[in-house]
Amino acid sequence: MPITEISDGEYDEFRAFLEQISGIVLGESRQYLVRGRLQRLLDEGGFLSLGQLSAALRSETSLDLRTRVIDAMTTNETSWFRDELPYDYLYHVILPELTREGDGKLRIWSAGCSSGEEPYSIGIVVQEFLEKNPGSFSAVKIVATDISSQIIDRASIGQYEESSLSRGLANAGRAKYFSPVETRWAINPKIRDRVEFRQHNLLQSFTPFGQFNVVFCRNVLFYFSRVKRLDIVERVVKTIKPNGFLVLGSAETIDHGSLPLARSKRSPAGMVYRRTGDPGEEPS
């Protein structure tokens, strides 16, 4: 039976726990959003109220339930080559700079990768660059992470509906980098094989990831409180090699005055910073 009302107390308890386990911050009076995204899960679990769900989430045996709640509450809104400019800047500025100054190995992190459009778009840009500049990079690895295990499973398959490809992907790109598979379209294996998908919460340690030449962290930070956002950015910067790049989304600004960053590009489509100084301590 659908929940018609969520009390202020139930809502406050749920959003506090959601922030604790995922870092996601819900604003005031967003009961309608919670109800819409969790109704199916509430029905399937036989929960009669959001309070009952919150009580179950606090159980030590509720790890699977927590994962399902995070999956439901995470907005996975994305498109191919979203905002265009960051990808254009990657092709015309970032990759040429790394070619001149790097060791031939290219590592890129797509944080908050959603259903895979961003890391695969990055992979296509890198492939286009390599075709025009053979031998620029001897090895390419794109690490793509998202808090939702369900969305990571979907992204790693690399198959998309027609409606997805129509959002930002030109027909020439579809013909070159996708093949029809029944009613879906599969990304070229060369692109897919360069992307490694991992389920990861940005509140967790970054140590297993190592260092990157470029980090895309676009349209992710605004989910977090100011304190957590600053902590995440500080730790992300530590994963970037000297002279590497940090790409943020159009709705995200950071106070970089105390960070080893120099602004490289600013536009309505996003912000790009360049890492300065020594690598510093290992990311945590």
N, C-alpha and C positions, 0 to 999 in steps of 0.2 A: 504493500500500500504506500503510495507516494507520501513523502513528508511535506506537510503544508506550511509548517512553521519551524524555525530554529530560534531558540531563545538566545538572548545576548550572552548569557552565561555559557551555554553550550558552544556558541560560536567562538567566544574568547578562549575557552579551554582548548578547542580544536586548533585554532590558528596558532596558539602558543606552542602546542605540541608539534604541529607541522613545521614551524620555524626551528624547533629544537632538533628534529630528526633530518631536516632537509635544507634548512636555511631560507626556505621560501617564506616571504613576508606577505601576508594578506592585509589589505587595508581595512578600515572601519566599514561596517555595514555591507559586507560582501556575501551575506547569507545566500542570496540568489545564485551566486556563482558556485558556491559549495554545493548547494542543493542540486543544481543542474549537472555538475560533474560527478557527483557521488551517488546520485539516485539509483543507478543500476547496481552499483556495488552494495548499497544499503539493502536493496530488494533481494539480491542474491544471497546475502549473508543473514537475512532475516532480522536486520536491525530496525527497531521501531523509532529510533531517534538518533540524532548526531551524538548525543551524550553516550548512548550505548556503544556506538562505534569508537568513540574516544577512549572509553574504558577498555575495550578490546585491544586497541592499539597500544595501550600501556602494558599489556600482558607480555611476559617474557617469551611466549610462544607465538607472537603475532608478526614475525618477520615477513612472512609472505603477504599478510594483510597490509603491512606498512608499505611494501613495494607496490602493491596494487593502488593504494591511496596516492602515493607519490606519482605513479604513472597517470592516474586520473586528474590530478591537480596540476600537472605540468603542461603548459601550453606549448604544443609542438607546431607552431605556425612558422612556415618557412617557404622558400621558393628557390628556383635555380638562379644563380648569379644575383642574389638579392642586393638591391641598391646599385649594382653594376660597378660603381667607382672603385670599391676596394679590390675587385678582381682586375680592373684595368690598371690600378696602381701596382698590384702584384706583378702583372706582366711587364709593364713598362719601366718600373722603378726598382721594386724590391728584388726581383729575380736577377736583373742585370747587376745590381750592386753586390748581391751574394755571389754571383759568378766571378766578379773581379776580386772579391776579398775572402771568399770562403775556401774550404778544403775540398770542395767537390761533392760533399755529402749534404743533402738537403733534408731537414726534418721540420715538419710543420704540425702544429697542434690546432685542431678545431675543437674548442671547448664549448659544450652545449650544442652539439651537432644536430640534435633533433633527428629527423628521419633520413638524414644523409645527404640532402641536397648541397649543403655547404662544403663538406669535405670532398664530395665528388666534383663539385664545381671547381674547387681548388685543383683537384687532380687533372681536370680538363685543361685549365689554364697552364699548369706545369707542362703537360704533354704538348700543348700548342707551342710553348716556348722552346721545348727541347727539339721540336721538329724544325724550328727556324734557327736554332742555335745548337746543333749537334755536339754532344760531348760536354755540355755545360755542367752537368751533374752526373757523377758516377753512380750515385745511389739516391733514391727518393723514398721517403717514408712520411705518410700522413697519419697521425694518431688522432682519432675522433672519439670524443667522450660525451656522455650524457647521463644525467641522473636516472633516467627511465630505462630499466632493463628491457622492457617491452619494445620501446622505440629503437633501442640498439639492435635487438634481434631483427627487426624489420629492415633497418638500414643496412645491416651486414649482408643481407640477401642481394641488395642492389637491383630490385625490380620495382617498377612504378606504373601507376595507372596513367592512362592518356591525359586525364585532367591535371595530374601533377606536372607532366612534361610541358603542358601548355602554359605553365606559370614561369615565364622567364627564359625558356629554352627555345632558341630559334630552330627552324626546321632543318637547317644545315647541320646544326649540332646534334640533333636527334639522329639524323641519317648517318653521321660519322661515328657517334659514340654509343648508340643504342641499337639493340636488335629486338624484334618482336618475339615474345614468348607467350603463346596463347593470347590472353587478353591483356597482357602487360608488356612492359618494355624493360629489357635488362641492360645494365651499364656494361660497357666494354670491359672484358676481364683484365686488360692491362691497367685500366684505371682502378678497378675494384681491388686488384691485388696490391696496389700501393697504399691502400687505406686499411688501417688496423683499428677496429672498433672495440671500445672498452666501456663498461658501465662504471661511472665514477661520479661521486658527489664532490663538488668543488670545496666543500668544507673539510674533506679528507686530505691526506698527505699527497703531495705531488712527486715525492722522491722516486717512485718506480718509473716515472716518465723520462728522466734524464733531461738533457738540454735540447733546446729548439732554436732554429734560425728565425722562425716566424710563429707567432701565436695569434690565432683568430679567436677573440672572446667577444663576440658581437651579440647584442640583444639578450644578454644573460644576466649582467650585473644588477639590473634594476629589480630583479626578484629579491635581492638581499637587502638587509638593513645597512645603514651607512657604515657601521663598525665592521660588519662582516665583509662588506664590499671592499673596504680598505685593506683588510687582512688578505682577501683573495688576490687583489691586485699586487700587493707587496710580494706575495709568494709566487704569483705568475711571473713577475719580472725576474725573479731569481732563476726561473727555468730558461730564460732567453739568453742566448750567447751574446757576448759583446758585439755591438753593431747589428744585432738582430732587431726584429720589428714586432710591435704589438699593435694589432688592429682591433679597434672597438666599434660599437654600433652607433647609430645616429642619435639614439636617446641616452647615451652614456657619456658622462664627463667624470674625470677624476682629478683630484688635486695632486699633480705629479711633482710639485716643487721639492719634496723631500726624497723623491725616487730618482734613480739613475736613468732618466728618460729625457729625450729631447723631442719636441714635436716635429714630425716630419711632414704631415699632411692633415689639413682640417677642411671639412666640407659638410654640407647638410647630410651627406650619406654616411658620415662616420669620421673617426679620428684615427690617425696612424702615428705611433711614437717609435723612436729608435732608441735602443738600449745603449747606454754609454758606460764607460768605466769597466771595472773588473767584474768577473762573473759573480763574485761574492760567495756567500755560504751556499750549501746545497739546499734546494727547495724542501720544504716540510709540509 
